[in-house]
C-alpha cells in the first residue's frame, strides 16, 4: 500500500491528496530525454560562420561546429582524435562555391597574390559549384579535403599543408573502414611530412620537432615500413629533450613493432633459422 506522506492534513480540507506525487519522475524523465535528443541532433551543434573569399571576394556561409559541442572521446596513435558527438573534422575545410577556392579554415585567408592568380587560372574556370546538406558526413569531408588538397597543389603550398590534407583524408577513410585508401593517403602524408621535416621551420602544422618525429615513425609503422618506423621512434626515445609524453607514445609503438616482427618470424621456415632470426631482430632493436 502506498504511504500517504500528507497524512494529518485531512482535517484541514486536504483529504483527496493520497496519490499526489512529491516528485514528478515521469515529467523529469521526459524532459531529460528531450534534452538528450536535442543534443544528439547534429544541427544543434552547428552554426554558419560568415567568410569572405580572398580569391574572388564573395561572401559565403561556412558550416562550423560550436566549441561547446566538441566532446573528445579518445585519440588514435597517429594523433587522430575521435569525438563522441559531432565531428569537427567534417567541417574543417572552407570552400567558396563561386570560384572553387578551398583550404582548411586556419589557412583559408593565408594566400598570396600569385597564388590567387593560380586559383583563378586553374581552378575557377573548371569549377562547377556544389551544394551540400546542412550536416556533413565522412564522405562529404573526403570530397572537401580533396578539393583543399587540389588547391594546395595548384597554389604550390608547402609540403606540410599538402601532407596535413592527406592525413585528414586518411582519417576519414578510417572512419569508413576503407583500409586501402586510408593507407594510400597515410603514405602521401608521410612523404609530405618527411619533406617538411627537412625543409620547413618548426612548428609545422602545430607540431614541434619531437611530435613530428614521432608521427613520422607512426606513419611508417602503419604502412608497413617497420625498419624506418623503428629508426624514427628510437630517435624520439633517445633524444634527451623529448617530452616524456611523446617518449611514452614512442615506446608503446616500438613495442608494437616488436610484436609485429615476432608474428612475421613465426613461420616454420624462419623458426628453423634461429641465428638469422636473432640477427634480424638485433638490427631493429639494439
Secondary structure, 3 states (H helix, E strand, C coil): CCCCCCCCCHHHCCCCCCCCCCCCHHHHHHHHHHHHHHHHCHHHHEEEEEEECCCCCCEEEEEEECHHHCCEEEECCCCCEEECCCCHHHHCEEECCCCCCEEECCCCCCCCHHHHHHHHHHCHHHCCCCCCCCCCCHHHHHHHHHHHHHHHHHCCCCHHHHHHHHHHHHHHHHHCCCHHHHHHHHHHHHHHHHHHHHHCCCCECCECHHHHHHHHHHHHHHCCCHHHHHHHHHHHHHCCCCCHHHHHHHHHHHHHHHHHHHHHCCCHHHHCCHHHHHHHHHHHCC
